[in-house]
Amino acid sequence: MENIEKNETENALPLGNEIRNYLLETSKWGKFLAIVGYIGIGLFVLLALVMLVGVSYFNPGINNGLDMRGVGLIYIAIAVVYYFPINYLHRFSKEMKLGVIGNDQQSVASGFENLKSLFKFMGIFTIITLSIYALFLFVLLPVSMLFMK
């Protein structure tokens, strides 16, 4: 019995009311943004399916729909990439709310772990995006200038 009480006090979350309120409000906004993100992913997938399947039925004369199928595949790729940060945000919100309301340090730590993963994903994604921009700017732009002469 004594070990259970000791374990509960070790897992207790030593936060003031102001910090608890900030974390709860942050988890609510995070949940809202995650839900909107999941809806956005669903719309991307739906639009991709329309482009993959529907375009060939409505307008079969344009390259057999190859243009739109490519765009549909790009939309699916965007939805897959977009899923990961949205999922991290949703798990952060869920764990943070559970941890703050239940006074559970383990849940709060799990929430912050998901927030760290979200920031890490977005940081790596930003580095990749900036690298692609630099590639276009410093390699493809000068090459295209050669062909314009």
C-alpha positions in Angstrom: 0.0 0.0 0.0 2.8 2.3 0.9 4.5 1.7 -2.5 1.3 2.7 -4.4 1.1 6.0 -2.6 4.8 6.7 -3.1 4.4 5.9 -6.9 1.4 8.2 -7.2 3.3 11.1 -5.6 6.3 10.4 -7.9 4.1 10.6 -11.0 2.3 13.7 -9.7 2.7 16.8 -11.9 4.1 19.8 -10.0 2.5 22.6 -12.1 0.9 25.8 -11.1 -2.7 26.6 -12.1 -1.5 29.1 -14.7 0.7 26.6 -16.5 -2.1 24.0 -16.3 -4.5 26.4 -17.9 -2.0 27.2 -20.7 -1.3 23.6 -21.4 -5.1 22.7 -21.4 -5.8 25.6 -23.8 -2.9 24.6 -26.0 -4.2 21.0 -26.1 -7.7 22.3 -27.1 -6.3 24.4 -30.0 -4.0 21.6 -31.0 -7.0 19.2 -31.2 -8.9 21.7 -33.2 -6.0 22.1 -35.7 -5.6 18.3 -35.9 -9.2 17.8 -36.7 -9.1 20.4 -39.4 -5.9 18.8 -40.7 -7.5 15.3 -40.8 -10.4 16.9 -42.8 -7.9 18.4 -45.1 -6.1 15.1 -45.6 -9.5 13.5 -46.4 -10.3 16.2 -49.0 -6.9 15.7 -50.6 -7.5 11.9 -50.8 -11.0 12.5 -52.2 -9.7 14.9 -54.8 -6.9 12.5 -55.7 -9.4 9.7 -56.2 -11.6 12.0 -58.4 -8.5 12.8 -60.5 -7.3 9.2 -60.6 -10.6 7.6 -61.5 -13.2 10.2 -62.4 -11.3 12.3 -65.0 -10.9 9.4 -67.4 -14.7 8.9 -67.4 -15.6 12.5 -67.8 -13.0 13.6 -70.4 -11.3 10.6 -72.0 -9.9 12.7 -74.9 -7.1 14.5 -73.0 -4.1 12.1 -73.1 -6.2 9.4 -71.6 -6.2 11.3 -68.4 -2.5 10.8 -67.8 -2.1 14.5 -66.7 -4.7 14.2 -64.1 -3.6 10.9 -62.8 -0.2 12.4 -62.2 -1.7 15.2 -60.2 -3.8 12.7 -58.3 -0.7 10.8 -57.3 0.9 14.0 -56.2 -2.1 14.8 -54.1 -1.9 11.4 -52.5 1.8 12.0 -51.7 1.0 15.3 -50.2 -1.7 13.7 -48.0 0.7 11.0 -46.8 3.4 13.6 -45.9 0.7 15.8 -44.2 -0.5 12.9 -42.1 2.6 12.7 -39.9 2.6 16.2 -38.5 -1.2 16.2 -38.0 -0.9 12.8 -36.2 1.8 14.1 -33.9 -0.3 17.2 -33.1 -3.3 15.1 -32.3 -1.4 12.8 -30.0 0.2 15.8 -28.3 -3.2 17.3 -27.6 -4.7 14.0 -26.4 -1.8 13.1 -24.1 -1.4 16.6 -22.8 -5.1 16.9 -21.8 -5.0 13.5 -20.2 -1.8 14.3 -18.3 -2.9 17.8 -17.0 -6.4 16.7 -16.0 -5.2 13.4 -14.5 -2.2 15.0 -12.9 0.0 12.3 -14.7 3.6 13.2 -15.5 4.0 10.2 -17.8 1.1 11.5 -20.1 2.5 15.0 -20.1 5.9 13.7 -21.0 4.4 11.6 -23.8 2.6 14.7 -25.0 5.8 16.7 -25.1 7.5 13.8 -26.9 4.9 14.1 -29.7 5.4 17.9 -29.8 9.1 17.3 -30.1 8.5 14.9 -33.0 6.2 17.4 -34.7 8.9 20.1 -34.5 11.6 17.7 -35.6 9.5 16.6 -38.6 8.7 20.2 -39.6 12.3 21.1 -39.2 13.5 18.3 -41.5 10.8 19.1 -43.9 11.8 22.7 -44.0 15.4 21.8 -44.6 14.4 19.6 -47.5 12.2 22.3 -49.0 14.9 24.9 -48.7 17.4 22.5 -50.3 15.0 22.0 -53.2 14.6 25.8 -53.6 18.4 26.2 -53.5 18.7 23.5 -56.2 16.3 25.3 -58.5 17.9 28.6 -57.8 21.5 27.7 -58.2 21.4 24.8 -60.7 18.3 24.8 -62.8 18.0 28.6 -63.2 21.5 29.0 -64.7 21.0 26.0 -66.9 17.7 27.3 -68.2 19.3 30.7 -69.0 21.8 28.8 -71.3 18.9 27.5 -73.3 17.2 30.8 -73.6 20.1 32.3 -75.6 
